Amino acid sequence: MARRRKTDAVYRRRRVVVFGGLIMLILALAAGIWLAIAQPWTDAGAEPAPTSSPKPSASPATETPAPTDTPSPEPTADETPTAVPCQAGDVTVEAVTDADTYPAGALPQLSISLTNTGASDCTIDVGSTTQVFTVSSGSDTWWRSTDCQESPSSMVVTLAAGQTVTSATPLQWDRTRSDVATCDQENRPRAPGGGASYHVAVSIGGFEGAETRQILLY
């Protein structure tokens, strides 16, 4: 049997159906791609997944230094108190002897004791230049240490408040009468013994002892 030839209208319908299907397929694919990328939906009950973010590092604790005693500044040369010369009212001078009584032939050893009775340190010349020993019997001066003194010297020292010092090396009296004119003589008049009384007076740095020291010679 002869096949009937399809009309042009049938072919047009088929093309419309095919093209329509292709168009729908293309639109569906495009919509799926857009949804995958944009994700325009959210689940109100779901919390967003936490994201890992670096935690800020703790700042190192600042150590507070332990309190320390603040040392007092050392005094400078301008601030350091300077000792002033000793005054007569602050110095006590005394004659010192190694004994009270001397047998025949024993030579008295004489010294000076010096005390700063003031409240502050002071300076004084304690050299042999300023030392004077005088031995007298009544009103008769028998011996004076400066009459035949050799090579006198000065020695300025600081005497602390309340300090007492005594001459380290005693001065010896040879029991003779001194005179500047007889210093080189060996046979000078000798002081009588037999229990004779003599008084030793001293001065140093211009300060005189308030009292004399009595000694007996035999």
ABEGO torsion letter per residue (X at the ends): XBBBBBBAAAAAAAAAAAAAAAAAAAAAAAAAAAAAAAGABBBAABBBBBBBBBBBBBBBBBBBBBBBBBBBBBBBAAABBBBBBBBAAABBBBBBBABABBBBGBBBBBBBBBBBABABBBBBBABAAABBBBBBBEABBABBAAAABBGBBBBBBBBBBGBBBBBABBBBBAGBBBBAAAAABABBBBBBBGGBBBBBBBBBGGBBBABBBBBBBX
